[in-house]
Amino acid sequence: MKKVLIATEKPFAPSAVDALKKVFELAEYKTIMLEKYTDKSQLIEAVSEIDALIIRSDKATSEVINAAKNLKIIVRAGAGYDNIDLEACTSKNIVAMNTPGQNSNAVAELAFAMMLYSIRNGFNGTSGTELRGKKIGIHAYGNVGKHIARIAKGFEMQVYAFDPFVKKDEIEKDEVIAIDSVEELYKKCHYISLNIPANEETKKSINYDLLSLMPANSVLVNTARKEVIDEEGLIKLMNERQDFCYLSDIAPDKKVEMEEKFESRVLFTAKKMGAQTAEANINAGLAAAEQIVSFFEKGDTKFQVNK
């Protein structure tokens, strides 16, 4: 009988756990739960005999992977997978996967919730502004970007997107204006929805020079990763421009300094909340479970992210 560990420092919703267990029960796999653990050693001990691992924001480091002598597959229930040591997985012939698209609507809705809260001055009773008629730029037109575009059109915003990895006609078929360069996107749009992954090319790429291109009364919304922001450059810009706002569901390293200096012009959620909905919990968890079963029963590696 195959053993599947669901290791979640931040647990899935109970309904999601029930759905996952049912998938594995039908496949005649054993489900092992490790929830709300407080030390890495607990995870290292729990992986010793398992065949498959599901995680959320938990870190599957080389130490964890090397301790899992029977492990064949890790699935990150979510889109980002920078919490998995892919090289360690590859060296041990372990398949690493994510579950793209399952959290995307939840992330997009949160982006708009933060925008609305910001431009209505935290609902403090004072006069704010509207989204209608404003230009929004989508930086990376993947699953989240497509939902951002759909919602933005509902607000009657003018929607633009830049993504060097997506064909122009793929963007334009969604009635979104495709932009040829990242600089042009930032220069044109009042709002930027940042959806890029964190990698060697993108880390600190959202910098002073790029952000300074944005027009007056601009808002940068980051539901991606904190590492893509050059925080020193962002702080420099916000010191120079009293009209610039930064909203993020990933608290920056300089969170305290930014909140003290910029007060209502920054907004950071208490923790990364993009996927924190009941629906996203179930969707991502269920996808992870089904991918594991499909991998073992059919050899399906469709969502593999390592080589």
VEXDREN-2710 file (C-alpha; in Angstrom, 1 decimal):
% VEXDREN-2710
k/r/px/py/pz
1/MET/0.0/0.0/0.0
2/LYS/1.4/3.4/-1.0
3/LYS/1.8/6.0/1.7
4/VAL/1.0/9.7/1.1
5/LEU/2.0/12.3/3.6
6/ILE/0.0/15.6/3.6
7/ALA/2.4/18.0/5.4
8/THR/0.9/21.4/6.0
9/GLU/2.2/23.8/8.6
10/LYS/-0.8/25.9/7.5
11/PRO/-3.4/23.1/7.2
12/PHE/-6.0/22.7/4.4
13/ALA/-9.6/23.4/5.3
14/PRO/-11.2/20.3/6.9
15/SER/-13.5/19.9/3.8
16/ALA/-10.3/19.8/1.6
17/VAL/-8.7/17.2/3.8
18/ASP/-11.8/15.0/3.6
19/ALA/-11.8/15.3/-0.2
20/LEU/-8.1/14.3/-0.4
21/LYS/-8.5/11.4/1.9
22/LYS/-11.4/10.1/-0.2
23/VAL/-9.3/10.2/-3.3
24/PHE/-6.6/8.2/-1.6
25/GLU/-9.0/5.8/0.0
26/LEU/-10.5/4.9/-3.4
27/ALA/-7.0/4.3/-4.8
28/GLU/-6.3/2.2/-1.7
29/TYR/-3.4/4.4/-0.6
30/LYS/-2.7/5.3/3.1
31/THR/-3.0/8.9/4.1
32/ILE/-0.7/10.3/6.8
33/MET/-1.3/13.8/8.2
34/LEU/1.2/16.2/9.6
35/GLU/-0.5/19.5/10.4
36/LYS/0.6/22.6/12.3
37/TYR/4.1/21.2/12.9
38/THR/6.5/23.6/14.5
39/ASP/9.9/22.2/13.7
40/LYS/11.6/21.0/10.5
41/SER/12.7/17.8/12.4
42/GLN/9.1/16.7/12.6
43/LEU/8.8/16.9/8.8
44/ILE/12.1/15.0/8.3
45/GLU/10.9/12.3/10.6
46/ALA/7.5/12.0/8.9
47/VAL/8.9/11.5/5.4
48/SER/11.1/8.5/6.2
49/GLU/8.7/5.9/4.9
50/ILE/6.4/7.7/2.5
51/ASP/5.9/7.3/-1.3
52/ALA/4.3/10.6/-2.0
53/LEU/4.2/14.1/-0.4
54/ILE/1.7/17.0/-0.6
55/ILE/2.8/20.4/0.7
56/ARG/1.6/23.9/0.6
57/SER/4.1/26.6/1.6
58/ASP/6.1/24.1/3.4
59/LYS/9.8/23.8/2.4
60/ALA/10.9/20.5/0.8
61/THR/14.6/21.1/1.3
62/SER/17.4/18.8/0.2
63/GLU/17.5/17.6/3.9
64/VAL/13.8/16.7/3.8
65/ILE/14.2/15.0/0.4
66/ASN/17.3/13.0/1.4
67/ALA/15.4/11.7/4.4
68/ALA/12.6/10.3/2.3
69/LYS/14.2/7.1/1.0
70/ASN/11.0/5.8/-0.7
71/LEU/9.7/9.1/-2.0
72/LYS/8.7/9.2/-5.7
73/ILE/6.6/12.3/-6.1
74/ILE/6.1/15.7/-4.4
75/VAL/3.2/17.9/-5.3
76/ARG/3.0/21.5/-4.2
77/ALA/-0.7/22.4/-3.9
78/GLY/-0.5/25.8/-5.6
79/ALA/1.2/27.4/-8.5
80/GLY/4.6/28.5/-7.1
81/TYR/7.2/25.8/-6.4
82/ASP/10.2/27.7/-5.2
83/ASN/9.8/26.0/-1.8
84/ILE/10.9/22.7/-3.4
85/ASP/14.6/21.9/-4.0
86/LEU/14.2/20.8/-7.6
87/GLU/17.9/19.8/-8.0
88/ALA/17.6/17.5/-5.0
89/CYS/14.4/15.9/-6.5
90/THR/16.1/15.4/-9.8
91/SER/19.2/13.8/-8.3
92/LYS/17.0/11.2/-6.5
93/ASN/14.6/10.7/-9.5
94/ILE/11.7/12.2/-7.6
95/VAL/9.1/14.0/-9.7
96/ALA/8.1/17.4/-8.5
97/MET/4.8/18.9/-9.5
98/ASN/2.6/22.0/-8.9
99/THR/-1.1/22.5/-9.4
100/PRO/-1.3/25.5/-11.8
101/GLY/-4.6/27.4/-12.1
102/GLN/-6.3/26.0/-9.0
103/ASN/-5.8/29.1/-6.8
104/SER/-5.9/31.6/-9.7
105/ASN/-9.3/33.1/-9.2
106/ALA/-8.8/33.5/-5.4
107/VAL/-5.5/35.3/-6.1
108/ALA/-7.2/37.6/-8.6
109/GLU/-10.1/38.4/-6.4
110/LEU/-7.7/39.3/-3.5
111/ALA/-5.8/41.7/-5.9
112/PHE/-9.0/43.6/-6.5
113/ALA/-10.0/43.5/-2.9
114/MET/-6.7/45.3/-2.0
115/MET/-7.1/47.8/-4.8
116/LEU/-10.6/48.7/-3.7
117/TYR/-9.6/49.0/-0.1
118/SER/-6.7/51.2/-1.0
119/ILE/-8.4/53.6/-3.4
120/ARG/-11.4/54.0/-1.0
121/ASN/-8.9/55.1/1.7
122/GLY/-9.5/52.0/3.9
123/PHE/-13.2/52.8/4.0
124/ASN/-12.6/55.6/6.4
125/GLY/-15.4/57.7/5.1
126/THR/-13.4/60.1/3.0
127/SER/-13.6/60.5/-0.8
128/GLY/-11.7/58.0/-2.9
129/THR/-11.4/57.1/-6.6
130/GLU/-12.9/54.5/-9.0
131/LEU/-11.4/51.7/-11.1
132/ARG/-13.7/52.4/-14.0
133/GLY/-11.9/53.8/-17.0
134/LYS/-8.4/53.3/-15.4
135/LYS/-5.6/51.4/-17.2
136/ILE/-4.5/48.2/-15.6
137/GLY/-1.3/46.4/-16.8
138/ILE/-1.0/42.7/-16.2
139/HIS/2.7/41.7/-15.8
140/ALA/2.7/38.0/-16.8
141/TYR/-0.4/36.7/-18.5
142/GLY/-0.8/33.2/-17.0
143/ASN/-3.7/31.7/-15.0
144/VAL/-3.9/34.6/-12.5
145/GLY/-3.4/37.2/-15.2
146/LYS/-6.3/35.9/-17.2
147/HIS/-8.6/36.1/-14.1
148/ILE/-7.3/39.6/-13.4
149/ALA/-8.3/40.6/-17.0
150/ARG/-11.7/39.1/-16.7
151/ILE/-12.5/40.9/-13.5
152/ALA/-10.9/44.2/-14.7
153/LYS/-13.2/44.2/-17.8
154/GLY/-16.2/43.8/-15.4
155/PHE/-15.0/47.1/-13.8
156/GLU/-14.8/48.6/-17.3
157/MET/-11.1/49.2/-17.0
158/GLN/-8.7/49.4/-19.9
159/VAL/-6.7/46.1/-19.8
160/TYR/-3.2/45.7/-21.1
161/ALA/-0.8/42.8/-20.7
162/PHE/2.9/42.0/-21.2
163/ASP/4.2/38.4/-21.3
164/PRO/7.2/37.4/-23.5
165/PHE/6.2/33.8/-23.2
166/VAL/2.6/34.2/-24.4
167/LYS/1.8/34.8/-28.0
168/LYS/0.3/38.2/-28.8
169/ASP/-2.8/36.7/-30.4
170/GLU/-3.4/34.5/-27.3
171/ILE/-3.6/37.7/-25.2
172/GLU/-5.7/39.6/-27.7
173/LYS/-8.3/36.9/-28.1
174/ASP/-9.3/37.8/-24.6
175/GLU/-9.9/41.4/-25.7
176/VAL/-6.7/42.4/-23.8
177/ILE/-4.2/44.8/-25.5
178/ALA/-0.8/43.1/-25.8
179/ILE/2.2/45.3/-25.0
180/ASP/5.6/44.7/-26.6
181/SER/7.8/45.7/-23.7
182/VAL/7.7/45.8/-19.9
183/GLU/8.7/49.4/-19.9
184/GLU/5.8/50.3/-22.2
185/LEU/3.4/48.5/-19.9
186/TYR/4.5/50.4/-16.8
187/LYS/4.6/53.7/-18.6
188/LYS/1.0/53.3/-19.8
189/CYS/-0.8/51.9/-16.8
190/HIS/-2.2/53.4/-13.6
191/TYR/-2.3/49.9/-12.0
192/ILE/0.1/47.1/-12.4
193/SER/-0.9/43.5/-11.3
194/LEU/2.4/41.7/-10.7
195/ASN/2.2/37.9/-11.4
196/ILE/5.7/36.9/-12.3
197/PRO/7.6/34.0/-10.7
198/ALA/10.7/34.5/-8.6
199/ASN/13.8/33.2/-10.5
200/GLU/17.3/34.4/-11.3
201/GLU/15.9/36.7/-14.1
202/THR/13.1/38.3/-12.2
203/LYS/14.5/38.8/-8.7
204/LYS/14.7/42.5/-7.9
205/SER/13.6/43.2/-11.5
206/ILE/10.8/45.5/-10.3
207/ASN/13.1/48.3/-9.5
208/TYR/13.3/52.1/-9.3
209/ASP/13.9/52.7/-13.0
210/LEU/10.9/50.6/-14.0
211/LEU/8.5/51.9/-11.4
212/SER/9.4/55.5/-12.0
213/LEU/7.9/55.1/-15.5
214/MET/4.4/54.7/-14.1
215/PRO/2.0/57.7/-14.4
216/ALA/0.7/59.8/-11.6
217/ASN/-1.5/58.2/-8.9
218/SER/-0.1/54.7/-9.6
219/VAL/-0.7/51.5/-7.7
220/LEU/1.5/48.4/-7.8
221/VAL/-0.2/45.2/-6.7
222/ASN/2.0/42.2/-5.9
223/THR/0.4/38.8/-5.5
224/ALA/3.5/37.1/-6.7
225/ARG/6.7/36.9/-4.6
226/LYS/8.5/39.5/-2.5
227/GLU/11.8/38.6/-4.1
228/VAL/10.9/40.2/-7.4
229/ILE/10.8/43.6/-5.7
230/ASP/13.9/45.8/-5.3
231/GLU/12.8/47.1/-1.9
232/GLU/15.5/49.8/-1.8
233/GLY/14.4/51.1/-5.2
234/LEU/10.7/51.0/-4.2
235/ILE/11.4/52.9/-1.0
236/LYS/13.4/55.5/-2.9
237/LEU/10.5/56.0/-5.4
238/MET/7.9/56.2/-2.7
239/ASN/10.0/58.8/-0.8
240/GLU/10.0/60.9/-4.0
241/ARG/6.4/60.3/-5.1
242/GLN/3.6/60.9/-2.7
243/ASP/1.1/59.6/-5.2
244/PHE/2.5/56.0/-5.4
245/CYS/0.9/53.1/-3.6
246/TYR/2.2/49.5/-3.0
247/LEU/-0.2/46.7/-2.1
248/SER/1.0/43.2/-1.4
249/ASP/-0.1/39.9/0.1
250/ILE/3.6/39.1/0.7
251/ALA/5.0/41.2/3.5
252/PRO/8.3/42.8/2.4
253/ASP/11.5/42.4/4.4
254/LYS/11.3/46.2/5.1
255/LYS/7.7/46.0/6.2
256/VAL/8.1/48.0/9.4
257/GLU/10.1/50.8/7.7
258/MET/7.6/51.0/4.9
259/GLU/4.5/51.1/7.1
260/GLU/6.1/53.8/9.3
261/LYS/7.1/56.0/6.4
262/PHE/4.2/55.5/4.0
263/GLU/1.3/54.6/6.3
264/SER/-1.9/54.5/4.1
265/ARG/0.1/54.2/0.9
266/VAL/1.1/50.6/1.6
267/LEU/-1.0/47.6/2.4
268/PHE/0.3/44.2/3.5
269/THR/-1.9/41.2/4.4
270/ALA/-1.2/39.4/7.7
271/LYS/0.2/36.5/5.7
272/LYS/0.2/35.3/2.1
273/MET/-3.5/35.1/1.5
274/GLY/-3.9/34.7/-2.2
275/ALA/-5.0/31.0/-2.0
276/GLN/-6.8/31.4/1.4
277/THR/-10.3/30.6/0.3
278/ALA/-12.3/27.4/0.9
279/GLU/-12.7/26.9/-2.8
280/ALA/-9.0/27.3/-3.6
281/ASN/-8.1/25.0/-0.7
282/ILE/-10.3/22.2/-2.1
283/ASN/-9.3/22.8/-5.7
284/ALA/-5.6/22.8/-5.1
285/GLY/-5.6/19.9/-2.6
286/LEU/-7.9/17.8/-4.8
287/ALA/-5.7/18.4/-7.8
288/ALA/-2.6/17.4/-5.9
289/ALA/-4.2/14.2/-4.8
290/GLU/-5.5/13.3/-8.2
291/GLN/-2.1/14.1/-9.8
292/ILE/-0.4/11.6/-7.4
293/VAL/-2.8/8.9/-8.2
294/SER/-2.5/9.5/-11.9
295/PHE/1.3/9.4/-11.6
296/PHE/1.3/6.1/-9.9
297/GLU/-1.4/4.4/-11.9
298/LYS/-0.8/5.9/-15.3
299/GLY/2.7/7.4/-15.2
300/ASP/1.3/10.8/-15.8
301/THR/3.9/13.6/-15.4
302/LYS/1.9/16.4/-17.0
303/PHE/2.6/19.0/-14.3
304/GLN/6.2/18.0/-13.6
305/VAL/8.4/21.1/-12.9
306/ASN/11.8/19.5/-12.6
307/LYS/13.9/17.9/-15.3
END
